[in-house]
Protein backbone atom coordinates (compact mmCIF):
# COMPACT_ATOMS: atom_id res chain seq x y z
CA UNK A 1 0.00 0.00 0.00
CA UNK A 2 2.88 2.36 0.83
CA UNK A 3 4.47 1.61 -2.55
CA UNK A 4 1.14 2.28 -4.27
CA UNK A 5 0.87 5.64 -2.48
CA UNK A 6 4.43 6.58 -3.43
CA UNK A 7 3.69 5.74 -7.07
CA UNK A 8 0.54 7.84 -6.93
CA UNK A 9 2.44 10.86 -5.62
CA UNK A 10 5.15 10.36 -8.21
CA UNK A 11 2.60 10.07 -10.99
CA UNK A 12 0.84 13.23 -9.82
CA UNK A 13 4.09 15.16 -9.76
CA UNK A 14 5.07 13.89 -13.18
CA UNK A 15 1.65 14.82 -14.56
CA UNK A 16 1.89 18.34 -13.14
CA UNK A 17 5.36 18.80 -14.60
CA UNK A 18 4.17 17.53 -17.95
CA UNK A 19 1.17 19.87 -17.95
CA UNK A 20 3.29 22.94 -17.15
CA UNK A 21 5.89 22.04 -19.76
CA UNK A 22 3.17 21.47 -22.34
CA UNK A 23 1.56 24.84 -21.74
CA UNK A 24 4.82 26.73 -21.77
CA UNK A 25 6.06 24.95 -24.87
CA UNK A 26 2.96 25.37 -26.99
CA UNK A 27 1.45 28.57 -25.56
CA UNK A 28 4.36 30.32 -23.83
CA UNK A 29 5.91 32.41 -22.66
CA UNK A 30 3.47 32.65 -19.75
CA UNK A 31 3.49 34.08 -16.25
CA UNK A 32 2.91 31.89 -13.20
CA UNK A 33 -0.62 33.30 -12.88
CA UNK A 34 -1.36 32.49 -16.52
CA UNK A 35 -0.01 28.99 -16.00
CA UNK A 36 -2.39 28.49 -13.10
CA UNK A 37 -5.35 29.56 -15.23
CA UNK A 38 -4.27 27.42 -18.18
CA UNK A 39 -3.55 24.25 -16.18
CA UNK A 40 -6.09 24.50 -13.35
CA UNK A 41 -3.31 23.95 -10.81
CA UNK A 42 -3.22 25.91 -7.56
CA UNK A 43 -0.73 28.74 -7.12
CA UNK A 44 1.17 26.60 -4.64
CA UNK A 45 1.43 23.72 -7.08
CA UNK A 46 2.53 26.05 -9.84
CA UNK A 47 5.24 27.52 -7.62
CA UNK A 48 6.53 24.07 -6.68
CA UNK A 49 6.50 22.73 -10.24
CA UNK A 50 8.14 25.84 -11.68
CA UNK A 51 10.84 25.70 -9.00
CA UNK A 52 11.52 22.04 -9.81
CA UNK A 53 11.67 22.61 -13.54
CA UNK A 54 13.87 25.67 -13.12
CA UNK A 55 16.23 23.73 -10.85
CA UNK A 56 16.46 21.08 -13.58
CA UNK A 57 17.42 23.78 -16.07
CA UNK A 58 14.28 23.32 -18.17
CA UNK A 59 12.81 26.80 -17.73
CA UNK A 60 14.17 30.28 -18.25
CA UNK A 61 12.83 33.80 -17.87
CA UNK A 62 11.50 35.49 -21.00
CA UNK A 63 10.89 39.07 -19.89
CA UNK A 64 8.22 40.71 -17.76
CA UNK A 65 4.76 42.13 -18.31
CA UNK A 66 3.04 44.86 -16.37
CA UNK A 67 0.10 43.88 -14.17
CA UNK A 68 -2.77 46.04 -13.00
CA UNK A 69 -2.14 47.32 -9.51
CA UNK A 70 0.70 44.93 -8.72
CA UNK A 71 4.29 44.01 -9.43
CA UNK A 72 5.34 43.15 -12.98
CA UNK A 73 4.96 39.47 -13.73
CA UNK A 74 7.87 37.39 -14.92
CA UNK A 75 7.28 35.38 -18.08
CA UNK A 76 8.63 31.85 -18.36
CA UNK A 77 9.42 29.60 -21.28
CA UNK A 78 11.03 26.21 -21.94
CA UNK A 79 14.78 26.71 -22.29
CA UNK A 80 15.77 25.64 -25.84
CA UNK A 81 19.27 24.56 -24.77
CA UNK A 82 17.98 22.30 -21.99
CA UNK A 83 17.79 19.28 -24.28
CA UNK A 84 18.64 18.10 -27.78
CA UNK A 85 16.85 15.84 -30.24
CA UNK A 86 17.79 14.06 -33.44
CA UNK A 87 15.32 13.49 -36.27
CA UNK A 88 16.08 11.05 -39.09
CA UNK A 89 14.29 10.62 -42.41
CA UNK A 90 15.09 7.36 -44.19
CA UNK A 91 13.71 8.69 -47.44
CA UNK A 92 13.49 7.36 -50.95
CA UNK A 93 16.47 9.22 -52.35
CA UNK A 94 18.56 10.03 -49.28
CA UNK A 95 18.97 9.66 -45.53
CA UNK A 96 18.57 13.04 -43.84
CA UNK A 97 19.65 13.57 -40.21
CA UNK A 98 19.05 16.79 -38.27
CA UNK A 99 20.00 17.90 -34.77
CA UNK A 100 17.54 20.16 -32.95
CA UNK A 101 17.40 21.99 -29.66
CA UNK A 102 14.36 21.51 -27.45
CA UNK A 103 12.43 24.24 -29.28
CA UNK A 104 13.06 22.28 -32.52
CA UNK A 105 15.43 24.94 -33.80
CA UNK A 106 17.84 23.26 -36.21
CA UNK A 107 21.47 23.13 -35.07
CA UNK A 108 23.07 20.88 -37.70
CA UNK A 109 22.22 18.53 -40.55
CA UNK A 110 23.80 15.81 -42.64
CA UNK A 111 22.61 13.88 -45.71
CA UNK A 112 23.66 10.65 -47.40
CA UNK A 113 22.38 9.82 -50.92
CA UNK A 114 20.83 6.42 -51.63
CA UNK A 115 20.83 6.53 -55.42
CA UNK A 116 23.60 3.99 -56.02
CA UNK A 117 22.87 1.44 -53.32
CA UNK A 118 19.12 1.63 -52.79
CA UNK A 119 17.70 0.32 -49.55
CA UNK A 120 20.47 -1.99 -48.43
CA UNK A 121 19.70 -1.90 -44.72
CA UNK A 122 23.27 -2.38 -43.52
CA UNK A 123 24.42 0.54 -45.63
CA UNK A 124 21.54 2.71 -44.39
CA UNK A 125 22.37 1.91 -40.78
CA UNK A 126 25.96 2.88 -41.53
CA UNK A 127 24.78 6.15 -43.07
CA UNK A 128 22.76 6.90 -39.94
CA UNK A 129 25.70 6.15 -37.64
CA UNK A 130 28.03 8.44 -39.58
CA UNK A 131 25.46 11.23 -40.00
CA UNK A 132 24.55 11.21 -36.29
CA UNK A 133 28.23 11.60 -35.42
CA UNK A 134 28.48 14.45 -37.95
CA UNK A 135 25.57 16.48 -36.57
CA UNK A 136 26.69 16.04 -32.97
CA UNK A 137 30.15 17.28 -33.93
CA UNK A 138 28.87 20.16 -36.07
CA UNK A 139 26.34 21.18 -33.45
CA UNK A 140 28.92 20.91 -30.66
CA UNK A 141 26.57 18.71 -28.64
CA UNK A 142 27.54 15.77 -26.48
CA UNK A 143 25.63 12.53 -26.99
CA UNK A 144 24.85 12.63 -23.25
CA UNK A 145 22.70 15.70 -23.88
CA UNK A 146 20.33 13.88 -26.23
CA UNK A 147 16.73 13.41 -25.15
CA UNK A 148 16.29 10.81 -27.87
CA UNK A 149 16.46 9.94 -31.56
CA UNK A 150 13.39 9.74 -33.80
CA UNK A 151 13.41 7.88 -37.12
CA UNK A 152 10.87 7.97 -39.96
CA UNK A 153 11.02 4.94 -42.28
CA UNK A 154 9.04 3.41 -45.17
CA UNK A 155 6.88 0.41 -44.31
CA UNK A 156 4.78 -1.09 -41.56
CA UNK A 157 5.97 -0.86 -37.96
CA UNK A 158 5.81 -3.85 -35.62
CA UNK A 159 6.48 -3.19 -31.95
CA UNK A 160 6.85 -5.16 -28.78
CA UNK A 161 9.23 -7.95 -29.77
CA UNK A 162 12.51 -8.73 -28.06
CA UNK A 163 14.38 -6.82 -30.78
CA UNK A 164 12.32 -3.67 -30.36
CA UNK A 165 10.81 -2.10 -33.47
CA UNK A 166 10.76 -4.32 -36.56
CA UNK A 167 10.07 -2.80 -39.99
CA UNK A 168 8.18 -4.58 -42.77
CA UNK A 169 9.04 -2.56 -45.87
CA UNK A 170 7.73 -4.70 -48.71
CA UNK A 171 8.29 -2.06 -51.40
CA UNK A 172 11.93 -1.54 -50.44
CA UNK A 173 12.82 -5.16 -49.79
CA UNK A 174 12.80 -5.01 -45.99
CA UNK A 175 11.38 -8.24 -44.60
CA UNK A 176 11.01 -8.02 -40.81
CA UNK A 177 14.12 -5.86 -40.38
CA UNK A 178 15.01 -5.45 -36.66
CA UNK A 179 15.90 -1.82 -37.24
CA UNK A 180 15.87 -0.68 -33.62
CA UNK A 181 18.28 -3.41 -32.56
CA UNK A 182 20.54 -2.66 -35.53
CA UNK A 183 20.61 1.05 -34.76
CA UNK A 184 21.32 0.47 -31.08
CA UNK A 185 24.20 -1.83 -31.94
CA UNK A 186 25.62 0.49 -34.57
CA UNK A 187 25.12 3.99 -33.21
CA UNK A 188 27.89 5.36 -31.02
CA UNK A 189 25.45 6.66 -28.43
CA UNK A 190 24.94 5.95 -24.72
CA UNK A 191 22.62 3.00 -24.17
CA UNK A 192 20.27 5.30 -22.24
CA UNK A 193 19.46 7.38 -25.35
CA UNK A 194 16.13 6.03 -26.63
CA UNK A 195 15.21 5.40 -30.28
CA UNK A 196 11.68 6.04 -31.54
CA UNK A 197 10.87 4.58 -34.96
CA UNK A 198 7.68 5.13 -36.95
CA UNK A 199 6.34 5.28 -40.48
CA UNK A 200 7.56 8.33 -42.39
CA UNK A 201 4.05 9.36 -43.40
CA UNK A 202 3.08 9.50 -39.74
CA UNK A 203 6.08 11.63 -38.81
CA UNK A 204 5.24 13.95 -41.72
CA UNK A 205 1.66 14.12 -40.49
CA UNK A 206 2.75 14.80 -36.93
CA UNK A 207 4.95 17.68 -38.05
CA UNK A 208 2.20 19.26 -40.15
CA UNK A 209 -0.35 18.88 -37.34
CA UNK A 210 1.95 20.40 -34.72
CA UNK A 211 3.75 23.08 -36.70
CA UNK A 212 2.38 23.29 -40.25
CA UNK A 213 -0.74 23.40 -42.36
CA UNK A 214 -2.67 21.02 -40.10
CA UNK A 215 -2.70 23.29 -37.05
CA UNK A 216 -6.18 23.67 -35.62
CA UNK A 217 -7.72 20.88 -37.69
CA UNK A 218 -9.57 18.06 -35.94
CA UNK A 219 -9.96 15.73 -38.92
CA UNK A 220 -7.18 15.78 -41.49
CA UNK A 221 -5.19 13.68 -43.93
CA UNK A 222 -1.52 14.32 -44.67
CA UNK A 223 -0.30 12.67 -47.87
CA UNK A 224 3.33 11.66 -48.38
CA UNK A 225 3.90 11.80 -52.16
CA UNK A 226 7.36 10.60 -53.19
CA UNK A 227 8.68 7.53 -54.97
CA UNK A 228 5.67 5.86 -53.37
CA UNK A 229 2.61 7.32 -51.72
CA UNK A 230 1.17 6.89 -48.23
CA UNK A 231 -0.93 8.89 -45.79
CA UNK A 232 -1.35 9.86 -42.16
CA UNK A 233 -4.97 10.00 -41.00
CA UNK A 234 -6.05 12.25 -38.11
CA UNK A 235 -9.56 11.67 -36.74
CA UNK A 236 -10.95 13.73 -33.86
CA UNK A 237 -7.48 15.10 -33.21
CA UNK A 238 -5.82 11.70 -32.90
CA UNK A 239 -3.54 9.85 -35.30
CA UNK A 240 -5.51 6.95 -36.70
CA UNK A 241 -3.84 3.59 -36.27
CA UNK A 242 -1.31 4.18 -33.50
CA UNK A 243 0.57 1.02 -34.48
CA UNK A 244 1.05 2.22 -38.08
CA UNK A 245 -1.38 -0.27 -39.62
CA UNK A 246 -3.46 2.42 -41.29
CA UNK A 247 -1.03 4.33 -43.50
CA UNK A 248 -0.53 2.14 -46.62
CA UNK A 249 -2.98 4.13 -48.74
CA UNK A 250 -0.71 3.80 -51.77
CA UNK A 251 -1.45 0.07 -51.86
CA UNK A 252 -5.20 0.37 -52.16
CA UNK A 253 -6.40 -0.92 -55.54
CA UNK A 254 -7.01 1.80 -58.09
CA UNK A 255 -7.52 -0.47 -61.12
CA UNK A 256 -8.31 -4.19 -61.06
CA UNK A 257 -5.72 -6.03 -63.11
CA UNK A 258 -3.78 -2.80 -63.57
CA UNK A 259 -0.08 -1.96 -63.57
CA UNK A 260 2.15 -4.07 -61.36
CA UNK A 261 3.15 -2.13 -58.25
CA UNK A 262 6.60 -2.41 -56.73
CA UNK A 263 4.92 -4.17 -53.80
CA UNK A 264 4.09 -6.99 -56.23
CA UNK A 265 0.32 -6.47 -56.44
CA UNK A 266 -1.52 -5.27 -59.56
CA UNK A 267 -3.36 -1.97 -59.82
CA UNK A 268 -2.17 -0.15 -56.69
CA UNK A 269 -2.55 3.63 -56.53
CA UNK A 270 1.23 3.86 -56.12
CA UNK A 271 1.71 2.10 -59.47
CA UNK A 272 0.18 5.16 -61.13
CA UNK A 273 1.08 8.19 -59.04
CA UNK A 274 4.34 7.31 -57.28
CA UNK A 275 7.36 9.18 -58.67
CA UNK A 276 8.93 5.91 -59.79
CA UNK A 277 5.74 4.98 -61.64
CA UNK A 278 5.42 8.42 -63.26
CA UNK A 279 8.95 8.12 -64.62
CA UNK A 280 8.23 4.62 -65.96
CA UNK A 281 5.01 5.78 -67.63
CA UNK A 282 6.90 8.64 -69.30
CA UNK A 283 9.52 6.23 -70.64
CA UNK A 284 6.79 3.92 -71.93
CA UNK A 285 5.14 6.81 -73.76
CA UNK A 286 8.38 7.61 -75.60
CA UNK A 287 9.77 10.25 -73.28
CA UNK A 288 13.25 11.65 -73.90
CA UNK A 289 16.50 10.28 -72.50
CA UNK A 290 16.04 12.46 -69.41
CA UNK A 291 13.13 10.22 -68.42
CA UNK A 292 15.66 7.51 -67.61
CA UNK A 293 17.50 9.74 -65.10
CA UNK A 294 17.02 9.54 -61.35
CA UNK A 295 13.47 10.19 -60.20
CA UNK A 296 13.98 13.77 -59.05
CA UNK A 297 15.69 14.79 -62.30
CA UNK A 298 13.12 12.94 -64.41
CA UNK A 299 10.13 14.58 -62.70
CA UNK A 300 11.70 18.04 -62.85
CA UNK A 301 12.35 17.55 -66.58
CA UNK A 302 8.81 16.27 -67.15
CA UNK A 303 7.37 19.28 -65.37
CA UNK A 304 9.50 21.70 -67.37
CA UNK A 305 8.48 20.00 -70.62
CA UNK A 306 4.77 20.09 -69.80
CA UNK A 307 4.54 23.73 -68.79
CA UNK A 308 4.15 26.50 -71.39
CA UNK A 309 7.47 28.04 -72.33
CA UNK A 310 8.39 31.69 -72.15
CA UNK A 311 6.83 33.74 -74.92
CA UNK A 312 3.57 31.81 -74.85
CA UNK A 313 4.90 28.72 -76.62
CA UNK A 314 2.92 25.57 -75.81
CA UNK A 315 4.50 22.86 -73.71
CA UNK A 316 4.96 19.24 -74.73
CA UNK A 317 1.43 17.87 -75.13
CA UNK A 318 2.46 14.29 -74.24
CA UNK A 319 4.14 15.46 -71.02
CA UNK A 320 1.17 17.67 -70.18
CA UNK A 321 -1.22 14.78 -70.81
CA UNK A 322 0.80 12.49 -68.54
CA UNK A 323 0.68 15.03 -65.73
CA UNK A 324 -3.06 15.53 -66.13
CA UNK A 325 -3.60 11.76 -66.07
CA UNK A 326 -1.49 11.60 -62.90
CA UNK A 327 -3.59 14.38 -61.38
CA UNK A 328 -6.75 12.39 -62.14
CA UNK A 329 -5.36 9.23 -60.56
CA UNK A 330 -4.24 11.17 -57.50
CA UNK A 331 -7.55 13.00 -57.29
CA UNK A 332 -9.43 9.69 -57.43
CA UNK A 333 -7.26 8.30 -54.64
CA UNK A 334 -7.82 11.41 -52.53
CA UNK A 335 -11.57 11.08 -53.18
CA UNK A 336 -11.41 7.67 -51.48
CA UNK A 337 -9.84 9.32 -48.44
CA UNK A 338 -12.56 11.98 -48.46
CA UNK A 339 -15.34 9.38 -48.62
CA UNK A 340 -13.78 7.17 -45.93
CA UNK A 341 -12.68 9.76 -43.37
CA UNK A 342 -14.51 13.00 -44.27
CA UNK A 343 -11.55 15.22 -43.33
CA UNK A 344 -11.80 18.98 -43.15
CA UNK A 345 -8.27 19.36 -44.50
CA UNK A 346 -5.96 17.40 -46.80
CA UNK A 347 -2.29 18.33 -47.12
CA UNK A 348 0.07 17.00 -49.77
CA UNK A 349 3.74 16.73 -48.86
CA UNK A 350 6.78 14.66 -49.75
CA UNK A 351 9.45 15.65 -52.26
CA UNK A 352 7.38 14.76 -55.35
CA UNK A 353 4.31 16.44 -53.91
CA UNK A 354 6.23 19.64 -53.27
CA UNK A 355 7.80 19.50 -56.75
CA UNK A 356 4.66 18.71 -58.76
CA UNK A 357 2.01 20.06 -56.40
CA UNK A 358 1.91 23.70 -57.54
CA UNK A 359 1.23 22.54 -61.11
CA UNK A 360 -1.04 19.58 -60.31
CA UNK A 361 -3.08 20.82 -57.39
CA UNK A 362 -5.83 22.68 -59.30
CA UNK A 363 -6.55 19.56 -61.37
CA UNK A 364 -6.25 17.29 -58.33
CA UNK A 365 -8.88 19.37 -56.53
CA UNK A 366 -11.17 19.21 -59.53
CA UNK A 367 -10.85 15.45 -59.96
CA UNK A 368 -11.18 14.77 -56.22
CA UNK A 369 -14.44 16.71 -56.16
CA UNK A 370 -15.65 14.81 -59.23
CA UNK A 371 -14.93 11.37 -57.74
CA UNK A 372 -15.92 12.03 -54.12
CA UNK A 373 -19.35 12.18 -52.52
CA UNK A 374 -20.70 15.71 -52.77
CA UNK A 375 -21.26 16.48 -49.08
CA UNK A 376 -17.78 15.61 -47.73
CA UNK A 377 -16.13 17.03 -50.86
CA UNK A 378 -17.74 20.41 -50.27
CA UNK A 379 -16.27 20.80 -46.78
CA UNK A 380 -12.67 19.72 -47.42
CA UNK A 381 -9.71 21.84 -48.47
CA UNK A 382 -6.77 20.34 -50.39
CA UNK A 383 -3.46 22.19 -50.13
CA UNK A 384 0.28 21.61 -50.05
CA UNK A 385 2.04 20.99 -46.77
CA UNK A 386 3.84 24.03 -45.41
CA UNK A 387 7.00 22.58 -43.87
CA UNK A 388 8.96 21.72 -46.98
CA UNK A 389 11.49 18.95 -47.47
CA UNK A 390 12.39 18.72 -43.77
CA UNK A 391 8.90 17.80 -42.57
CA UNK A 392 9.56 14.06 -42.04
CA UNK A 393 12.78 14.80 -40.14
CA UNK A 394 11.07 17.40 -37.98
CA UNK A 395 8.20 15.02 -37.31
CA UNK A 396 10.63 12.27 -36.34
CA UNK A 397 12.12 14.60 -33.73
CA UNK A 398 8.67 15.08 -32.17
CA UNK A 399 8.64 11.40 -31.18
CA UNK A 400 11.32 11.71 -28.46
CA UNK A 401 10.01 15.17 -27.60
CA UNK A 402 6.54 13.77 -26.79
CA UNK A 403 8.12 11.05 -24.66
CA UNK A 404 10.20 13.68 -22.83
CA UNK A 405 7.10 15.71 -22.05
CA UNK A 406 5.16 12.61 -20.97
CA UNK A 407 7.89 11.99 -18.40
CA UNK A 408 7.55 15.50 -17.04
CA UNK A 409 10.85 16.58 -18.62
CA UNK A 410 12.94 13.78 -17.16
CA UNK A 411 15.51 11.97 -19.30
CA UNK A 412 15.07 8.22 -19.44
CA UNK A 413 18.52 7.69 -17.97
CA UNK A 414 17.41 9.64 -14.89
CA UNK A 415 14.07 7.89 -14.69
CA UNK A 416 14.92 4.28 -15.54
CA UNK A 417 12.55 2.77 -12.98
CA UNK A 418 9.57 4.81 -14.13
CA UNK A 419 7.98 3.86 -17.47
CA UNK A 420 6.29 7.25 -17.62
CA UNK A 421 3.06 8.17 -19.34
CA UNK A 422 2.32 6.84 -22.78
CA UNK A 423 3.72 9.33 -25.33
CA UNK A 424 1.43 7.89 -28.00
CA UNK A 425 -1.44 9.46 -26.07
CA UNK A 426 0.21 12.84 -26.59
CA UNK A 427 1.17 12.62 -30.25
CA UNK A 428 -2.22 13.26 -31.76
CA UNK A 429 -4.08 15.03 -29.01
CA UNK A 430 -5.49 18.40 -29.88
CA UNK A 431 -4.17 19.90 -26.62
CA UNK A 432 -0.67 18.95 -27.71
CA UNK A 433 -0.81 20.63 -31.10
CA UNK A 434 0.97 23.99 -30.93
CA UNK A 435 -0.83 27.06 -32.14
CA UNK A 436 1.79 29.74 -31.53
CA UNK A 437 5.15 27.99 -31.59
CA UNK A 438 7.51 29.52 -34.14
CA UNK A 439 10.50 27.52 -35.37
CA UNK A 440 13.72 29.39 -35.91
Residue pairs with C-beta under 8 A, 6 or more apart in sequence:
10 418
13 49
13 408
14 407
14 408
14 410
14 418
14 420
14 421
15 408
15 421
16 39
16 41
16 45
16 49
16 408
17 49
17 52
17 53
17 408
17 409
17 410
18 405
18 406
18 407
18 408
18 409
18 421
19 39
19 41
20 35
20 39
20 41
20 46
20 49
20 50
20 53
21 53
21 58
21 78
21 405
21 408
21 409
22 405
22 431
22 432
23 30
23 35
23 38
23 39
24 30
24 35
24 59
24 76
24 77
24 78
25 78
25 103
25 405
25 434
25 437
26 432
26 433
26 434
26 435
26 436
26 437
27 38
27 434
27 435
27 436
28 62
28 75
28 76
28 77
28 78
29 62
29 63
29 75
29 76
29 77
30 38
30 75
30 76
30 77
31 65
31 73
31 74
31 75
31 76
32 43
32 46
32 47
32 50
32 73
32 74
32 76
33 43
33 73
35 41
35 46
35 50
35 76
36 42
36 43
36 46
39 46
41 49
50 59
50 76
53 59
53 409
54 60
56 82
56 409
56 410
57 79
57 82
58 78
58 79
58 82
58 83
58 409
59 76
59 77
59 78
59 79
60 76
60 77
60 78
60 79
61 74
61 75
61 76
62 75
62 76
62 77
63 74
63 75
64 72
64 73
64 74
64 75
65 72
65 73
65 75
66 72
66 73
67 73
78 102
78 103
79 102
80 101
80 102
80 103
80 105
81 101
81 102
82 102
83 101
83 102
83 145
83 146
83 147
83 404
83 411
84 99
84 100
84 101
84 102
84 107
84 139
84 141
84 145
84 146
84 147
85 99
85 100
85 101
85 102
85 104
85 146
85 147
85 148
85 149
85 150
85 397
85 400
85 401
86 97
86 98
86 99
86 100
86 132
86 135
86 146
86 148
86 149
86 150
86 397
86 400
87 97
87 98
87 100
87 149
87 150
87 152
87 203
87 392
87 393
87 394
87 395
87 396
87 397
87 398
88 95
88 96
88 97
88 98
88 128
88 131
88 132
88 149
88 150
88 151
88 152
88 393
88 396
89 95
89 96
89 97
89 152
89 200
89 203
89 390
89 392
89 393
89 396
90 124
90 128
90 151
90 152
90 153
90 154
90 200
91 114
91 200
91 226
91 351
91 392
92 114
92 154
92 226
92 227
92 228
92 275
92 295
92 351
93 113
93 114
93 115
93 226
93 227
93 294
93 295
93 296
93 351
94 111
94 112
94 113
94 114
95 111
95 112
95 114
95 124
95 127
95 128
95 131
96 109
96 110
96 111
96 390
96 392
96 393
97 109
97 110
97 111
97 128
97 131
97 132
97 134
97 135
97 393
98 106
98 108
98 109
98 135
98 390
98 393
98 394
98 397
99 106
99 107
99 108
99 109
99 135
99 136
99 138
99 139
99 141
100 106
100 107
100 394
100 397
101 107
102 147
102 401
103 437
103 439
103 440
104 211
104 394
104 397
104 398
104 401
104 437
104 439
105 439
105 440
106 390
106 439
106 440
107 135
107 138
107 139
107 141
108 134
108 135
108 136
108 138
108 139
109 135
110 130
110 131
110 134
110 135
110 138
111 131
112 127
112 130
112 131
114 124
114 127
115 294
117 123
118 172
118 173
119 169
119 172
119 173
119 174
121 174
121 177
121 179
121 182
122 182
125 179
125 182
125 183
125 186
126 186
128 151
128 183
128 186
128 187
129 186
129 187
129 188
132 149
132 187
132 188
132 189
133 188
136 142
136 143
143 188
143 189
143 190
143 193
144 190
146 189
146 190
146 193
147 400
147 401
147 403
147 404
147 411
148 193
148 194
148 195
148 196
148 399
148 400
148 401
148 403
148 404
148 412
149 183
149 187
149 189
149 193
149 194
149 195
149 196
149 400
150 195
150 196
150 197
150 198
150 203
150 395
150 396
150 397
150 398
150 399
150 400
150 401
151 179
151 183
151 195
151 196
151 197
151 198
151 396
152 198
152 199
152 200
152 202
152 203
152 204
152 392
152 393
152 395
152 396
153 167
153 169
153 179
153 197
153 198
153 199
153 200
154 169
154 171
154 172
154 174
154 199
154 200
154 228
154 230
155 167
155 168
155 169
155 170
155 171
155 172
155 174
155 199
156 167
156 168
156 169
156 170
156 199
156 244
156 245
156 248
157 165
157 166
157 167
157 168
157 197
157 198
157 199
157 243
157 244
158 165
158 166
158 167
158 168
158 176
159 165
159 166
159 243
161 178
163 178
163 180
163 181
164 178
164 180
164 181
164 184
164 195
164 197
165 178
165 179
165 180
165 195
165 197
166 176
166 177
166 178
166 179
166 180
167 174
167 176
167 177
167 179
167 197
168 174
168 175
168 176
168 177
169 177
170 263
170 264
171 228
171 261
171 262
171 263
171 270
179 197
180 195
180 197
183 195
183 197
184 191
184 195
190 413
192 411
192 412
192 413
192 416
193 412
193 413
194 400
194 403
194 412
196 396
196 399
196 400
196 403
198 244
198 396
198 399
199 230
199 232
199 244
199 247
200 224
200 230
200 392
201 222
201 223
201 224
201 230
201 231
201 232
201 247
202 232
202 239
202 244
202 247
202 395
203 392
203 393
203 394
203 395
203 396
203 398
203 399
204 222
204 224
204 232
204 349
204 350
204 385
204 391
204 392
204 395
205 214
205 220
205 222
205 231
205 232
205 233
205 234
205 239
205 395
206 232
206 239
206 395
206 398
206 399
206 427
206 428
207 387
207 391
207 392
207 394
207 395
207 398
208 214
208 220
208 222
208 347
208 349
208 385
208 386
208 387
208 391
208 395
209 215
209 217
209 220
209 222
209 234
209 428
209 433
210 395
210 398
210 432
210 433
210 434
210 437
211 387
211 394
211 434
211 437
211 439
212 347
212 385
212 386
212 387
212 391
213 345
213 347
213 383
213 384
213 385
213 386
213 387
214 220
214 222
214 234
214 345
214 347
214 433
215 433
215 434
215 435
216 433
216 435
217 234
217 343
217 344
217 345
218 234
218 236
218 237
218 344
218 430
219 234
219 235
219 236
219 341
219 342
219 343
219 344
219 345
220 234
220 343
220 344
220 345
220 346
220 347
221 231
221 232
221 233
221 234
221 334
221 337
221 341
221 343
221 345
221 346
221 347
222 231
222 232
222 234
222 346
222 347
222 349
222 385
223 229
223 230
223 231
223 249
223 334
223 346
223 347
223 348
223 349
223 350
223 353
224 230
224 231
224 232
224 349
224 350
224 353
224 392
225 273
225 275
225 330
225 348
225 349
225 350
225 352
225 353
225 356
225 357
226 274
226 275
226 350
226 351
226 352
226 353
227 274
227 275
227 276
227 295
227 352
228 250
228 262
228 270
228 274
228 276
229 249
229 250
229 269
229 270
229 273
229 274
229 330
229 333
229 350
230 247
230 248
230 249
230 250
231 247
231 249
231 250
231 337
232 239
232 247
233 239
233 240
233 241
233 246
233 247
233 337
233 341
233 343
234 240
234 343
234 428
235 341
237 428
237 429
237 430
237 433
238 428
238 429
239 427
239 428
240 246
240 341
241 247
242 424
242 427
249 269
249 333
249 336
249 337
250 268
250 269
250 270
250 273
250 274
251 261
251 263
251 265
251 268
251 269
251 270
252 268
252 269
252 333
252 336
253 265
253 266
253 267
253 268
253 269
254 267
254 268
254 269
254 271
254 272
254 329
254 332
254 333
255 267
255 272
256 266
256 267
257 266
257 267
258 266
258 267
258 268
258 271
258 272
259 266
259 267
259 268
259 271
259 272
259 277
260 266
260 271
261 267
261 268
261 270
261 271
261 277
262 270
262 271
262 274
262 276
263 270
269 329
269 333
270 277
271 277
272 281
272 326
272 329
273 326
273 329
273 330
273 333
274 352
275 295
275 296
275 298
275 299
275 351
275 352
276 295
278 298
278 299
278 302
278 322
278 326
278 352
279 291
279 292
279 295
279 298
279 299
279 302
281 322
282 291
282 298
282 302
282 319
282 322
283 291
283 292
285 318
285 322
286 318
287 302
287 318
287 319
288 301
288 305
290 297
290 298
290 301
291 298
291 301
291 302
292 298
293 301
295 352
296 351
296 355
299 352
299 355
299 356
300 355
302 319
302 322
302 323
303 323
303 355
303 356
303 359
305 315
305 316
305 319
306 315
306 316
306 319
306 320
306 322
306 323
306 359
307 315
307 320
307 359
308 314
308 315
309 315
323 356
323 359
323 360
324 363
326 356
326 360
327 360
327 363
327 364
327 367
328 363
328 367
330 360
330 364
330 367
331 363
331 364
331 365
331 366
331 367
331 368
331 370
331 371
332 367
332 368
332 371
334 346
334 364
334 368
334 372
334 382
335 367
335 368
335 369
335 370
335 371
335 372
335 377
336 371
337 343
337 346
338 346
338 368
338 372
338 373
338 376
338 377
338 380
339 372
339 373
339 376
342 376
342 379
342 380
343 380
344 379
344 380
344 381
345 380
345 381
345 383
346 380
346 381
346 382
346 383
347 383
347 384
347 385
347 386
348 357
348 361
348 364
348 382
348 383
348 384
348 385
349 384
349 385
349 387
349 391
351 389
353 384
353 385
354 384
354 385
354 388
354 389
357 384
358 384
361 382
361 383
361 384
364 382
365 382
368 377
368 382
369 377
385 391
387 394
394 439
398 427
399 423
399 427
402 423
402 426
402 427
402 432
403 412
403 420
403 423
404 410
404 411
405 423
405 426
405 432
406 420
406 421
406 422
406 423
406 425
406 426
407 415
407 418
407 420
407 421
408 420
410 418
410 420
426 432
